[in-house]
Amino acid sequence: MSIAAASHGFLSPTGVEIAFLLVGLVTFGAALVTVTTRQLVHAALWLVVALGGLAVEYLLLTAEFIAWVQVLIYVGSVVVLLLFGLMLTKAPIGRSPDADSGNRWAALAVAVAAATALVWVVVDAFRTTWIDLDGAAAGSTKVTGESLFRNWVLPFEALSVLLLAALVGAIVLSRKAKAAAPAAARTPGAHDDRGAKEGAR
């Protein structure tokens, strides 16, 4: 245990720890609204708030490199990709009843189980680890980059392929919608209705 950990306990938190807790609560609230709202555009915008809150949490933990990567990749790429997908597929802008699957209790049970497992793993792995928030940064950009591109390069590349597939799928769906519109206009029923309207005139 470091000197920073021994100087104060849980009953005397520092300003950084209070800010970390407040930002965490805002991030949790934004994530909750993201998965409960029935408006797709609002969900994407609240996702920006949640991911931005995580970036602030990384900054408070003196992990500046991870914070900026969070902003550049997730806020600047993933959310923009979601918004482009919504625009290309002409998703409904307003309230959409189809956004609710009806399996909220099952989803809540899975979310609680996953959160419990994640918290247990993190607490068990870092039970005696303390971060000196008032000192220098614990991990440099060089160390983080080497760990990322040596040990986690395959998931990193798989994520980029997944994002590319999502963008291509959005473009394909938008082209199918455009091709279906002229086909519907050329149907015999449409001509009959047009002829009946002209005869009535």
N, C-alpha and C positions, 0 to 999 in steps of 0.2 A: 504494500500500500504506500502511495507516495505521500509527500508532505502536504500537498493540496487536499488530499482526501482526509488526512488526519486533522487538518485545521478546522474543519466544520463538518457537521453531520446533516442528516435529512431535515432536521428541525431548524436549521439556519442556512437556507439556500442562498446562493449568490445571485446577482442580477442576471447573469448569463443563464443560470439554471431556471430562473423564473421566466425569462424570455423563451427558453427552449420549451417549457411547459405550455405557455400561452400559444406559441406558434403551432405546437403539436395539437392543441385543442382545435385551433382554426383549421388545420390540415385535415383532422379527423372529421370535422363538420362538413368541409367541402367534399371530402370523399363520400360521406354519407349521402349528401344531396346528389352527387354524381350518379350513384346507383339507384336512387329512388325517384328522381324526376322523370316525367314522361315526355319531356321536350328534348330532342336529341341535341339541338344546338346549345341549349342551356347545360346539358350534361358535358359537352365538350369544353365549354367555358369554365364550368366548375372544376373540370379535370385540370385545367391550367392553374387554377388556384391551389389545388391539392399538390400538384407536382412542383409548383413554385414554393409552397410551404416546405416541402422536403428539401429543396435546394437551400432554403434559409436554415433549416436544421443542420445540414451539412456544414454551412458556414459557421454556425455556433459551435460545432464540434471540431473546428479548425481544419476541416477537410475542404479547402478552397477549390482544389482541382476537381473533386467529385461534384461539388456544387455547380461549377460552371459546365461540367459535362452533363449534369442533370438538366440544366437550362437549355443547352444547345441541342441535345439529342431528344429529350422527351418533350419539353415545352416548345422548342423550335422546330422539331421534325415530326414527332408522333402526333401531336395535337393538330399541327397544320395538315398532316396527312388525313386525319379524321375529318377535318373541316372540308378539305378538297373532296374526300369521298362522299360526304353529305351533299355537297353541291353537284358533283358529277352524277350521282344517282337520283337527284331531285327528291331527296328525302323531305318529309313534311317538316316545315319550320315550326308550326305551332304544336299544340298538345296532341299527342298521338296515343290512342288507347292500345295500339299494337305493341307499344314499348314495354308493357307489363306482361310477363309470361305467366303469371299466376302461381309460380313456384317460390314465393317469397320465403316461406317457412323452411323449405329445403335449402334454399340458397343461404338463409341466415344460419342454419345449422352447420353447413359446410364452411361458411365464413368464420364462425366462432371456433370451430375445430381447427381450421388452418391458422387462425390468429393465436390460439392457445399453443399449438405446436411450435409456431415461430417464436413466440415469446419464451417458451421453455428452452428451446435450443439456444437462443441468444443469451439468456440469463445463465444457463449452464456453461456456455463457452466463455463468457466474460464475467464470471462471478467475482473474481479478484482483480479485475482490470479497471484501472481508474485513468481518466483523461485529465490532464492538467490544462484546464481551459484558459488559464492566465499565462501559460508559458508559450513556448514556440510551437509551431506546427509539428505534430508527431510524424507524419508521413510526407515525404517530398513527392513532387510530380514524377521524378525519375523512378522512384520505387513503385509508385502506383501504376505508372505506365508499363513497367516491366512485368508486374504481376498481372495486369489486364491482358496484355498481348502475348504472354507466355502461357498462362494457366487458363485464361478465359477467352482465348481468341475464337474458338469454335462457337460458343454461344453468341459471341459478338457478331460473327459473320452470319450465323443463322437468323439473328434478329434483323439484320439488314435485308436478307433474302425475304423474310416474312413481310417486312414493310413494302418491299418492291412488289411482292405478290398481291398485297392488299390494294396498292395503287393500280396495278394492271387490272385486277378484278373490278374495281370501280369504273375504270374506263370501258371495259367490256360491257358492263351492265348499262352504262349510259348510252353506248352505241346501239345495244339491243332495243332500248326504249325508243330511241330516235327512229330505228328501222321499223318498229311496230306501229308507230303513229301513221306514216303514209300508207301502210298496208291496211290499217283500219279505215282510212279514208277512201280506199279503192274497193271496199266490199260492196256487193250488189245492194244490200239493204240501205247503204248510205245513198246510192244513186236513186233508189226508189223513193226514199224520203225526200230527196232534193226535188225529184220530178213531181211529187205530190204537192210540195210547197209551191213550186212554180205554177202548177195547174190551179191551185187555189187562188193564186194572184190573178 
